[in-house]
Amino acid sequence: MIDEKNRILDSYRRREVGAKFFSYEDYAHMYRIQERYRVTLTMLQAAGYYPLRDKNILDIGCGDGVMLRQFLQWGATPKNLAGIELRADVVQIGINLTPNIDIRNGSATNLPWPAASFDLVCLHTVFTSILDVSMKQKIVGEIDRVLRSGGAILWYDFRFDNPRNPDVRGVKTNEIHQLFPKYDIKLKKITLAPPLARRTPSFLLPYLYQPLALLPFLRTHLIGILIKGTLSWT
C-alpha cells in the first residue's frame, strides 16, 4: 500500500511539467470543467441532493480544494465541507485559500472521519490514478463507512487507458459496478477527447466544443451519481 502511495505521488510530480493542460490557461480545459460542473449540478438536482446548504460533503483527492470551493458557489456551508489529499504542499495551498474548510493531508485508505459522516462523497479523477486493486478496494470500504445510508458518490473519471501515460488506467462502467455492487448507479458519457480539444484552435472552441462533445464516440469520461441504498429519481 505504501509503495502505491509513493508511486502516485511521484506520478503527480512528473505531471507538473504539463500543468498548463490542467489550468484555465488552457481553453480546452476550461470548457471541460464548465461542462462537468453543469452536468454535476444537474445530476444533484435530479437526484434530490440540491440545495446543498445542509449537506455534509467530502472531496477525496481534493487537490487545493477547487471542487470544494465550487460547492460553496452552489450554496454549501463551509463547516459541512471536508477534503483529503495525498500531496502535503497542495493541501497547504488549499488551507491558505479556504481556511474555513476542513482540508487534510492523508490517504483515502484511512479516512479520519467517523462512520456515516457525509451525505455526498466526491470522486473526480481519483480511481484512474490508482493501479493497485487492493488499494481501490480499501478506499471503497472507507467511502462506504463514512457515507450515510441514502447518500451518494459523485463520480467523474476517464474510461480509456492513456498509451502515453502508464501511471493511469481507465475505469470503465463494468469496473465501477464491480467496485460498488450495492449502489444504485447512474452514469453517462461526457467530455470531448482532450487531445482533440487541445488541438482545436481556441477561437473555434466556443463553436465546436459542444457539438463535438455530443458525439458519443468522442466522449472519453464517465460522470454520474452512485447512490447508497434506494432513492427515487425525479
Secondary structure as the mmCIF struct_conf table of DSSP 4:
data_model
#
loop_
_struct_conf.conf_type_id
_struct_conf.id
_struct_conf.beg_label_comp_id
_struct_conf.beg_label_asym_id
_struct_conf.beg_label_seq_id
_struct_conf.end_label_comp_id
_struct_conf.end_label_asym_id
_struct_conf.end_label_seq_id
HELX_RH_AL_P HELX_RH_AL_P1 ILE A 2 ARG A 15
HELX_RH_3T_P HELX_RH_3T_P1 GLU A 16 PHE A 22
BEND BEND1 SER A 23 SER A 23
TURN_TY1_P TURN_TY1_P1 TYR A 24 GLU A 25
BEND BEND2 ASP A 26 ASP A 26
HELX_RH_AL_P HELX_RH_AL_P2 TYR A 27 ALA A 46
TURN_TY1_P TURN_TY1_P2 ALA A 47 GLY A 48
BEND BEND3 PRO A 51 PRO A 51
TURN_TY1_P TURN_TY1_P3 ARG A 53 ASP A 54
STRN STRN1 ILE A 57 ILE A 60
TURN_TY1_P TURN_TY1_P4 GLY A 61 GLY A 61
TURN_TY1_P TURN_TY1_P5 GLY A 63 GLY A 65
HELX_RH_AL_P HELX_RH_AL_P3 VAL A 66 GLN A 73
TURN_TY1_P TURN_TY1_P6 TRP A 74 GLY A 75
HELX_RH_3T_P HELX_RH_3T_P2 PRO A 78 ASN A 80
STRN STRN2 LEU A 81 GLU A 85
BEND BEND4 LEU A 86 LEU A 86
HELX_RH_AL_P HELX_RH_AL_P4 ALA A 88 LEU A 97
TURN_TY1_P TURN_TY1_P7 PRO A 99 ASN A 100
BEND BEND5 ILE A 101 ILE A 101
STRN STRN3 ASP A 102 ASN A 105
BEND BEND6 GLY A 106 GLY A 106
HELX_RH_3T_P HELX_RH_3T_P3 ALA A 108 ASN A 110
BEND BEND7 PRO A 112 TRP A 113
TURN_TY1_P TURN_TY1_P8 ALA A 115 ALA A 116
STRN STRN4 PHE A 118 HIS A 124
BEND BEND8 THR A 125 THR A 125
HELX_RH_3T_P HELX_RH_3T_P4 PHE A 127 SER A 129
HELX_RH_AL_P HELX_RH_AL_P5 VAL A 133 VAL A 146
STRN STRN5 LEU A 147 PHE A 158
BEND BEND9 PHE A 160 PHE A 160
TURN_TY1_P TURN_TY1_P9 PRO A 163 ARG A 164
TURN_TY1_P TURN_TY1_P10 PRO A 166 ASP A 167
HELX_RH_AL_P HELX_RH_AL_P6 THR A 173 LEU A 179
BEND BEND10 PHE A 180 PHE A 180
TURN_TY1_P TURN_TY1_P11 PRO A 181 LYS A 182
STRN STRN6 TYR A 183 LEU A 192
HELX_RH_AL_P HELX_RH_AL_P7 PRO A 194 ARG A 199
BEND BEND11 THR A 200 THR A 200
TURN_TY1_P TURN_TY1_P12 SER A 202 LEU A 204
HELX_RH_AL_P HELX_RH_AL_P8 LEU A 205 ALA A 213
TURN_TY1_P TURN_TY1_P13 LEU A 214 LEU A 214
BEND BEND12 LEU A 215 LEU A 215
HELX_RH_3T_P HELX_RH_3T_P5 PRO A 216 LEU A 218
STRN STRN7 ARG A 219 LYS A 228
BEND BEND13 GLY A 229 GLY A 229
#
